[in-house]
Amino acid sequence: PEVTADFRGDTAMCGIAGFWQQANFSPDPARIVAGAMAERIAHRGPDDSGVWVDKDAGVALAHRRLSIIDLSPAGHQPMVSASGRYVVVFNGEIYNYLELRQELEREGCTFRSHSDTEVLLWAYTRWGKNCLTRLVGMFAFAIVDARQGRMFLARDFFGIKPLYYTRQAGGFAFASEIKALRPLVSGRVNATRLFSFLRDGLIDQGAE
């Protein structure tokens, strides 16, 4: 496998973004919005970018790539599984991806790249959310199950990789940085939530 190391910090290690819209989802506008979200975090991934949209699921995913493991186009994201059912956008590094790859190959999985992203995709395909117990590394990712119309988001247990999200009526959005959410949210400060944070240090009560 082609492996390089990078020590420029998280602000330069890939960026992910996306959203789900319950109604009035249109692929072309969704692609534009997802592209705009990715552009706001372009500094995180100067090497490549991509957008994936699924009309039936009402989902759009975007990615900015900093190539670290497998520098070839085979590591492009959003990455679609061989079956076409699952799609992933991933920020981070899975340190034990070679061991996981060997285990997955023994289970019959065939790989098209040398990236840890594809290992993550196969891990979720085979083990579902239980794949989290097998991952060693720093990560934030979103995987869409296009067949069931579901999105699974996760980040590493220490929160090394950022993952921000917002829930609104009829929709949900996420990104590596808050500013990437601005095409979908007003950015207006919630005074009640701000007061709770300053008084009690609470950030997850009274969610809208």
N, C-alpha and C positions, 0 to 999 in steps of 0.2 A: 504493500500500500504506500501511496505517496503521502507523506506526513511532514508538516512544517510546524514550527512553534511561533507563537505571537505573544508579545508581552506589552501591547499597547493599551491594555485595560478594556473594561467592558464597554466604554463609549464607542469603541471601534470594533466591536465583535457582533456583527449581524444585527438585524432588526426585523421584528415580525409585527404584523398588524392584520386586522380583519374584522368583519362584522357579519351578523345574522339579522335579517329583516323579515318579520313575520308576514307582512302584506306589502303589496305594491312594489315588489322587487323586480327590477328591470336590469338585465345583464350589462348593457352598454353603460348606463349611468353608474352602476355598481363598480364596473371596471375602472371608470374614471375616478371615483371616490377612493377606491382601494389604492390606485396608483398615487393619488394625492397624499394619502396617509403614508405610503412608503417614501415618498419624496421628502416628507418632513423629517425623516430619520435616515436620509441618504448617507449622512456622515458615518453611520454605523456599518455600512456595507458598500464600499466603493467598487467592488469587483463585479457585481452582477445584481440584477433585480428581476422580479417576476410577479405576476398577478394571476390568480385562478378564480374563476367564477362558476357557480353552479346554480342555474335558474330554478331547478326543481327544489333544491334544498334551501334556496334563498340565502346563500353564503358567498362571501368574497374573502379571499386570503391574499396577502401581499408579503413580500420578503425583500430585504436588502442583504446581500451576501458579502461577507469577508471570507475569502477562501483560506482555509487552514488545513483541513483534511480532505484529500482528493481535490486537487486544484482544477480538474477537468470539468467540462460542461456536464458530466454525468452527475455532479453534485448540485445541479441547479434546483432551486426551490421557487415556488411550492413544488414539492415532489409528490408524484402520484404513484400509488402502489401498482404492481403488475396487473392486478385484477381490475384496477380503476375505481375500486370502492373507497379506498382511503387516500387522503391527501394531508400532507404535513407541512407546517412552517416551523422552523426550529432555530433557536439561538442558543449557542453554548458548545459544550464539548462533553462527550460521553467517554470517560477515561478507560472503561473496561469494554469498549465496543468490539475489540478483536476477540475477546473471550465470548461475548454474547454472539458475535457473528458465527464463531465455530459451533456454538450450541445450536443456533438456528439452522445452520447448514446441515447439521446432523438430523434435524427434524424435517429436512427436505426443502428448505428455503433457498432460492437461487438469487444471487445478487448481480446487479448490473453496474455497480460502482464500488469504490473503496471508501465511501463516506460513512461517518457515524450516523448521518441523517437517515440513510437507508436502513441501517441496523435498528434505529429507533422505530422506523415505520414498520419493519417486519416484527419487531418485538411487540408493538401494540396489536398488530394483526393476529399474532399467535396467542398473546397472553392478556390482551385487553388492558384495563387500568392497572392490573397487577404487575405490569412491566415496571412500574415505578419502584417496586421493591428490589428490582434487579439492576437498576441504573446507578452507576457511580460516576459523579461528575457535577457539573454546573449547567443548568439548562432552564429554558422556558420554551414551551412549545404548544401548538394547537394542532389537533388532528380531527379532521372531518370525516365522518362516516356518511358518504353520499347516499348510500342505499337506505339507511334509516333516518337520515336527516338530523344527525346529532353532531355536536362539536365537543371535544374533550380538551380542556386546557389544564396545564400543570407547570409547576416550576420546581427547582431543586429545593430540598428541605431546609436549607439555610437561607434561601432567598437571595442567592448571589446574583442570579439573573433577574432583571426587573420584568414584571408583567402587570400592567395596569388595565383595568376594565371599567366599563360603565354599563349599567342596565337602565333602559328606558322603555316606555310603553311601546310594545311591539318590536323590540329590538335589543341587541346586545353588541358591544364592540370591545376590542382589546388592542393593546399595542405595547411595544417595548418602552415607549416614552409617552408621557401625557400629551405632549404637543401633537402627536400623531392622531389623537382622537378629535382634534379641533374641527375637522371637516364635518363631524357628526354631532358635536356638543357645543354649547354656547361658551363654555369656559367661565360662566358666572359663578362666583363663590357662593356656596351654601353657608349662610351665616350661622345657622344652628349647628351644622357639623363642625364648622371652624371653632365655635365656642366650646363644643364638647372636646375637641382635640386639645385646645389650649388649657382647658380646666382640668380634664381628666386623662388626657393622652389617648382618648378613644377615637378610632377612625372607622369602625365598622358597625356602629349603631345608627339606627334610623335611616338605613339605606333606602334610596328611592328607586 
